[in-house]
Amino acid sequence: MSTNITQTCRDLSELTSSAQTACRLLFQECYKVGIDFVFITETYRSQARQNYLYEQGRTRPGQVVTWTRNSNHTSRRAWDIAVAPPRNLYDITTLAKVGAIAKKLGITWGGCWPANQYDAPHFEIPTTWKMPVGYKLEGQIVAPTSSSIKVQLIIDDKPTQNGKDDDIMRFTNDVTKGAVRDLIKQAVDKKLIDMSWLNKFDAGTMTGGDFEGLKIIIAQRS
């Protein structure tokens, strides 16, 4: 996490655990209706950064970008999104569709706020938020922090009737296998991913789909 007030934090892990779950659920439900072209532009903000943004267009040059010094970005319960090209960065049609999905999930959308507080890219949860009945995280959710990556829902592969999985990663030689393990181990050591990924590889249960999703996560967090 950067402490530079001029830099944005896009790291989902900087949010509260409930906000992380809510954000992933929102991206999952967007993906399921074909909205896979939105991405996170900011998660946590320090109070110093919030003050810095509030001053823009007021006590220092620039266009006004926020209406308040008191944002739930500072309490780690809010995130902002944008829309990937060729659409407009803040395409209101897309943001309104995401906002409608958010409402079903008990997530607050800034596009529903009064005109003097209107903030269409903004989403947040109350401290009491819980996952609504009838919803669950159905797999690994890739919530992009770049317009070059699409939202993905990576479903864990189900084993066949004989107890084996046709997509389990297999290697033709130990050199290749060792190189893949080293890649995963380095990502664990750098705290880009947790130890469960390496355990899955060592147990021989990692699938090709797992590995493709893992590469995306590592690229996002590097």
Secondary structure, 3 states (H helix, E strand, C coil): CCCCCCCCCCCHHHCCHHHHHHHHHHHHHHHHCCCCCEEEEECCCCHHHHHHHHHECCCECCCCCCCCCCCCCCCCCEEEEEECCCCCCCCHHHHHHHHHHHHHCCCEEHHHCCCCCCCCCEEECCCCCCCCCCCCCCCEEECCCCCCCCCEEECCCCCCCCCCCCCECCCCCHHHHHHHHHHHHHHHHCCCCCHHHHHHHHCCCCEHHHHHHHHHHHHHHC
